[in-house]
Amino acid sequence: MRARNQALEIRKARAWTVESAEQAHQLLKTVDANLILTDLALPGEDGWEFLKRLRTDPQLAAIPVIIISAFVS
């Protein structure tokens, strides 16, 4: 994460990290996000449910989302 934060700092961008979809929803109500990166495997509400909930919120629905996930068996 340190390298990511340094790269973002150079570009005058900010990143926030949360542990769950619920925390993400709470944070997104308080920041001006331009992009959301999420995993599908989230504790509690999974990534698909997070995305559905995001798309039903008029304040957040237009924010682009990139899903990054890896499932290993």
N, C-alpha and C positions, 0 to 999 in steps of 0.2 A: 504494500500500500504506500510505502514511503516514495517509491519511484513514481507511482501514479500521481501522488500529490505534488511531487516536484514538477512533473510534466504539465500538470494542470496549472500550476502556479505560473509557469513560464507563459502560458497562453491566457493568463488572467481569468481562468475558470475556477469554479469551486465544485467540490464533490462532498457528498454526505453519505455516510454508511449507517445502515440500520440493521437490526437483527430479525425483523419480522415484517410481514405485510401491514400489520396494524401500525407499527411504528412508522412505516413508509407513508401511510395515509395521513397520519398526524403531522409528519414533517412536511409533506407536500402542501398542506394547508397553510404553512407558514413561510415558505420560500418561493422564489420565482424560478422554477425549474424549466430548463429548455430541453432536457432529455432525461429519460429514465432507463437505467440498466437494471435488469432484474434476473433472478434465477427462477426456475420452475419449482425447485425443491426448497420451499420456505417452511419454517415451522408454523404450525397453525394453518392459516389460510394459504393454500398453495399458489404458485405463480399464475395459474390460469384464473383462479378466483380473484386474485389481486387485479389482474388485467380487466376482467369483467366489471369489477367494482369501480375501477379507475375510469372505464369508458362510460359509466352511467353518471359520473359526477361532472356536471357542466364546467366546473372550474378547472378540472384536470383532464378532461377527455381529449383535448387537442395536443397534449404533450406526446411527442414521439417516444416509442418504447423499443428497446433492443433487449431481446431475451438471450441470455448466455447461460447455458446449462450443460452438464455432463452427467450422464447416468452410467455407472460402471457396475457390472454384475460379476 
